[in-house]
Amino acid sequence: MYINNLHVHYITFPFNLNNKMKTIVTFIILAIVNFSDSFSQLATLVSKNEKAIFQIFSYDEFGAPSSTGTGFFVKSDGTGFTNLHVLKDSKYAFIRDVNGDFYQIDKITRVCEECDLAEFEVSKKINPFHH
């Protein structure tokens, strides 16, 4: 049988079920098939974009840690996003990417307080432990 140009297979059960039970079992099978397909798509999406995700470490004017969080790059030029509360009231902030490289956040370019989002730019790779 075809519906909207898709080949549809009938599900047959090797045991006797009433119509209500057949509907429930069919729904469960379809849900499992859809979930496994969605999970596969999610795994592909994550593996394709995981290098854009990073950790953020922010510090106050005395160099004491003030907040940590995560974010992601949206452009290859070093433009990224994080939650505004991670950077709010911090004097310095650094990110550590998936490779373990550190970058300093140069400037916050845009904020949305209602959304708790901040867009920023990072500078060149640095070693935060080098004095």
Residue pairs with C-beta under 8 A, 6 or more apart in sequence:
1 7
1 8
1 10
2 8
11 25
11 26
11 29
13 22
13 25
17 25
49 72
50 98
51 97
51 98
51 99
52 72
52 73
52 74
53 70
53 71
53 72
53 98
54 70
54 71
54 72
54 73
54 80
54 95
54 96
54 97
54 98
55 68
55 69
55 70
55 95
55 96
56 67
56 68
56 69
56 70
56 71
56 82
56 86
56 87
56 93
56 94
56 95
56 105
57 65
57 68
57 93
57 94
57 95
57 96
58 65
58 66
58 67
58 68
58 69
58 86
58 87
58 90
58 92
58 93
58 94
59 65
59 66
59 90
59 91
59 92
59 93
60 66
60 89
60 90
60 91
61 91
63 92
66 89
66 90
67 85
67 86
67 87
67 88
67 90
68 86
69 82
69 83
69 85
69 86
70 82
71 80
71 81
71 82
71 83
71 86
71 95
72 80
72 81
72 82
73 79
73 80
74 80
74 81
74 119
77 121
78 103
78 121
78 122
78 123
79 109
79 119
79 120
79 121
80 95
80 119
80 120
80 121
80 122
81 117
81 118
81 119
81 120
82 117
82 118
82 120
83 116
83 117
83 118
84 111
84 112
84 113
84 115
84 116
84 117
84 118
85 116
86 93
86 118
87 93
87 105
87 108
87 118
87 120
92 104
92 105
93 104
93 105
93 120
94 102
94 103
94 104
94 105
94 126
94 128
95 102
95 103
95 105
95 122
96 102
97 103
101 125
102 125
102 126
102 127
102 128
103 122
103 123
103 124
103 125
103 126
104 122
104 123
104 126
104 128
105 120
105 121
105 122
105 123
106 120
106 121
106 122
106 123
107 120
107 121
108 118
108 119
108 120
109 119
109 120
109 121
110 118
110 119
111 117
111 118
111 119
112 118
